[in-house]
């Protein structure tokens, strides 16, 4: 199982709670949130340093991180 940076994980959870988890709407939401620094004031560069790139060239990694995070969150819910 992949271990995500807690900041990246919390960012994904924040975005999922804002717009649910359907792709590509979630990707659009993640870009919107990063572009407007709505999560802890973090933008694209800060999220990239936390291991989460929203670049289309890294979309497969982003999807994998989202899938891992949402599976973990779902596993914690009753």
N, C-alpha and C positions, 0 to 999 in steps of 0.2 A: 504494500500500500504506500502511496506517495505521501510524503510529509510536506505540507504547504507552509509557507511563511504565514504566521498568524495574521499579519496585516492583509495579505492577499486573500486569505480565507475570509476574514471579516468583511472585506470589500465586496467579495462575491455574495456573501450572505446578505449584506446591506442591499445590494442591487436586486437580488432575488426577492427580498421582502417588498421592494418598491414595485416590482413588475412581474413577479412570479418567475418561472424558469423556462419559458418556451423560447427556443432559439429560432430566429435571429433577433427577436424583440429584446431578449436579455443582453445580447451583444450591443445593440443600439443603446440600451439603458446604461450599460457599463461605460460606453464611450461618452454618453451625455454626463454621467456623474463625474467621470474623470475630467472631462473638459471644463466643467463648472466647479470642480474641486468641492463637491458636496459631501464627500466622505473624509472627515478629519483634515480637510484642506489639501488632500493629496491629488496631484494631477498625474498625467501620463508618465513623466520622468520618475516620480517617486514610486509609483506602482511598479514600474519596470525594475527599479532597484530592489523592490520587495519580491521580484520574481514573476510578476504578472505583466506581460506585454499585451497590449491591445492592437498591435500591428497585425495586419492581415497576413504577413509573411510567417507569423507565429500562431496563426489561428488554431492549428491542431493542438498545440500545447495549451492554449487558453481553453479550448473545449474540454480537454482532459481535466484541467484544473476545476472547471465548473462542474463537470460530472462527478469528480471525486468529492468536492465540497458538498454538493447537493445530496449525494448518497450518504455522506457522514451525517448531515443535518437530519435527513429523513430517518436514519437509523437511531437518532437520539429522541425523536418524537414518539409519544405513546401511541 
